[in-house]
């Protein structure tokens, strides 16, 4: 079971403005790990924080060169 619930259109949360991440701390690292796990369980190639109901500018994507790793963009 995925860690986070993926929101899909037309969920209102997808229309909200998101906040920049000013500092990368424990919470942001944990969120990125949870997002990667959720993305993989959904067989996705990318996932943004708003898609899981989090109003932060964070996105995770599959590394095209090495599909076992992911890239986190903040």
VOBA-1610 file (N, C-alpha, C; in pm, whole numbers, padded with zeros to 5 digits, always signed):
BEGIN
Unk+00084-00118+00000Unk+00000+00000+00000Unk+00089+00124+00000Unk+00055+00219-00084Unk+00138+00339-00094Unk+00127+00423+00032Unk+00233+00493+00059Unk+00239+00577+00179Unk+00144+00695+00171Unk+00130+00754+00051Unk+00052+00876+00035Unk-00061+00853-00066Unk-00170+00924-00049Unk-00282+00914-00143Unk-00259+01012-00257Unk-00265+00962-00379Unk-00247+01047-00496Unk-00380+01113-00530Unk-00375+01244-00543Unk-00493+01322-00579Unk-00499+01332-00731Unk-00615+01320-00788Unk-00629+01330-00933Unk-00731+01438-00967Unk-00719+01492-01086Unk-00809+01595-01135Unk-00951+01544-01131Unk-01043+01618-01081Unk-01047+01762-01054Unk-01033+01798-00906Unk-00956+01725-00829Unk-00937+01754-00687Unk-00894+01900-00670Unk-00962+01970-00581Unk-00937+02114-00561Unk-00795+02143-00512Unk-00734+02050-00441Unk-00600+02075-00388Unk-00499+02099-00501Unk-00527+02047-00619Unk-00436+02064-00732Unk-00439+02207-00787Unk-00536+02285-00745Unk-00545+02424-00790Unk-00478+02523-00694Unk-00439+02476-00578Unk-00380+02564-00477Unk-00238+02605-00514Unk-00202+02726-00475Unk-00063+02770-00491Unk+00022+02696-00389Unk+00145+02666-00428Unk+00234+02593-00338Unk+00343+02686-00286Unk+00402+02645-00175Unk+00503+02727-00109Unk+00644+02680-00146Unk+00736+02776-00161Unk+00875+02736-00184Unk+00932+02669-00059Unk+01029+02584-00079Unk+01097+02519+00034Unk+01220+02603+00065Unk+01224+02661+00184Unk+01335+02749+00221Unk+01451+02674+00285Unk+01420+02559+00345Unk+01524+02481+00411Unk+01489+02333+00396Unk+01588+02254+00363Unk+01566+02110+00351Unk+01606+02045+00483Unk+01506+01994+00551Unk+01528+01932+00680Unk+01479+01788+00681Unk+01463+01735+00799Unk+01420+01596+00817Unk+01282+01574+00754Unk+01190+01668+00775Unk+01053+01653+00723Unk+01052+01648+00570Unk+01133+01733+00506Unk+01138+01736+00361Unk+01201+01609+00304Unk+01304+01560+00371Unk+01368+01434+00327Unk+01272+01316+00341Unk+01198+01312+00451Unk+01101+01205+00473Unk+00989+01212+00368Unk+00943+01333+00339Unk+00840+01352+00238Unk+00889+01301+00103Unk+01012+01337+00065Unk+01068+01292-00063Unk+01074+01139-00069Unk+01114+01075+00038Unk+01120+00928+00042Unk+00980+00868+00027Unk+00883+00925+00097Unk+00744+00877+00087Unk+00690+00898-00054Unk+00724+01011-00115Unk+00679+01039-00251Unk+00739+00940-00351Unk+00867+00907-00333Unk+00931+00810-00422Unk+00863+00674-00409Unk+00837+00631-00288Unk+00771+00503-00266Unk+00631+00503-00328Unk+00557+00611-00309Unk+00423+00623-00365Unk+00428+00621-00518Unk+00523+00695-00576Unk+00538+00701-00721Unk+00568+00562-00778Unk+00657+00489-00714Unk+00694+00356-00761Unk+00577+00258-00753Unk+00502+00264-00643Unk+00388+00173-00628Unk+00279+00202-00731Unk+00273+00327-00780Unk+00175+00363-00881Unk+00231+00345-01022Unk+00352+00290-01032Unk+00420+00273-01161Unk+00433+00405-01236Unk+00460+00512-01162Unk+00473+00644-01222Unk+00618+00675-01255Unk+00636+00786-01325Unk+00770+00833-01359Unk+00799+00968-01296Unk+00700+01027-01231Unk+00717+01155-01163Unk+00599+01183-01072Unk+00625+01259-00968Unk+00519+01293-00873Unk+00555+01425-00805Unk+00458+01517-00804Unk+00478+01646-00738Unk+00405+01645-00604Unk+00457+01720-00509Unk+00399+01724-00375Unk+00250+01762-00376Unk+00206+01858-00460Unk+00063+01887-00461Unk-00024+01768-00500Unk+00031+01674-00575Unk-00045+01557-00615Unk-00073+01463-00498Unk-00003+01484-00388Unk-00029+01405-00267Unk-00081+01496-00154Unk-00128+01616-00193Unk-00192+01705-00098Unk-00098+01790-00014Unk+00029+01800-00054Unk+00128+01879+00020Unk+00158+02008-00057Unk+00145+02121+00009Unk+00165+02250-00057Unk+00311+02296-00051Unk+00400+02214-00108Unk+00542+02248-00115Unk+00593+02224-00257Unk+00694+02300-00296Unk+00752+02286-00430Unk+00858+02175-00429Unk+00811+02053-00432Unk+00899+01936-00436Unk+00844+01842-00542Unk+00934+01785-00622Unk+00894+01688-00722Unk+00997+01576-00723Unk+00952+01454-00747Unk+01043+01340-00762Unk+01020+01280-00900Unk+01129+01239-00964Unk+01121+01178-01096Unk+01215+01058-01102Unk+01180+00963-01187Unk+01265+00846-01208Unk+01388+00891-01285Unk+01504+00842-01243Unk+01628+00869-01314Unk+01629+00784-01441Unk+01628+00848-01556Unk+01620+00777-01684Unk+01740+00685-01707Unk+01856+00723-01656Unk+01978+00644-01674Unk+01980+00521-01584Unk+01920+00534-01466Unk+01920+00425-01369Unk+01781+00420-01305Unk+01695+00334-01356Unk+01556+00333-01311Unk+01539+00295-01164Unk+01645+00247-01101Unk+01635+00212-00958Unk+01654+00333-00869Unk+01699+00444-00925Unk+01717+00565-00845Unk+01619+00672-00890Unk+01603+00772-00808Unk+01512+00882-00838Unk+01583+01014-00812Unk+01534+01117-00877Unk+01587+01252-00861Unk+01482+01333-00786Unk+01527+01407-00686Unk+01437+01494-00609Unk+01471+01638-00645Unk+01370+01712-00687Unk+01388+01852-00721Unk+01313+01938-00620Unk+01381+02037-00565Unk+01321+02127-00466Unk+01334+02269-00518
//
